[in-house]
Amino acid sequence: MLQDLEQLVQLQALDAEIAVLEAAIATIPDQIRMMEQQFVQAKAALDAAAAEVEQLQKLRRQKERDLDEAGREIKKRQGRLYEIKTNQEYSATLKEVEGLKQKISTLEEEILISLDAIDSTVKLRDQEEQKVRVAQAEFLKNKQQREDELHKLQDRLSILRKTRESRSERVEASLLQLYLRLLKSRDGLAVAQATGRSCEGCHVTITPQLYNEVRRNEAIRTCEGCGRILYWKG
Ligand SMILES: [Zn+2]
């Protein structure tokens, strides 16, 4: 086979492998981002559970303050009962004390309920915390794997690029230009086999004369349909 033609066929195989590697490398950052998303979601669930605990505790503290306040109000009124002169005022104050007692019992009940709610929310938060730990460990492990994979691919790619460079230096300059143009415009297939009397690239039938020339692999011949460089694989 013509030296240049041989080089081009091998160059094209290299370029195909390089394209596959580049595509694989390009997907890795997205894969890592997607894996991180799961970890971020677990973290968001934890933050929400922690915020709920915080909120419930804040409400409980408020109720405890209200309880203390109601206790003080009762004492104030009970102390005042001895100084009251009129029956009307006396019974009004007693009624207030009753109301406050009612309020205290309601608050005490609400505080008990809120303590239960805090308990179960704390449990939920702890579970979410555990999930975050698992998700984080998982994410870091997978990320490391992907990064190791990335480095392997990059090493392989740089070897292939060097091989490609030295190989393309052996091809005559204007032919190399034609090859590169075709590679770009013909979807990665610049050098096409002539199989079954037609071009592998565009499937147009090759004239008998061109076919005979291509079969000899002794000159650069291009397809009349798509312009690809034709060769014969004996
Ligand atoms: Zn063609």
Residues whose N, C-alpha, C, O or C-beta is under 5 A from the ligand:
A	BS01	ZN	C199 G201 C202 H203 C223 G225 C226 G227 R228
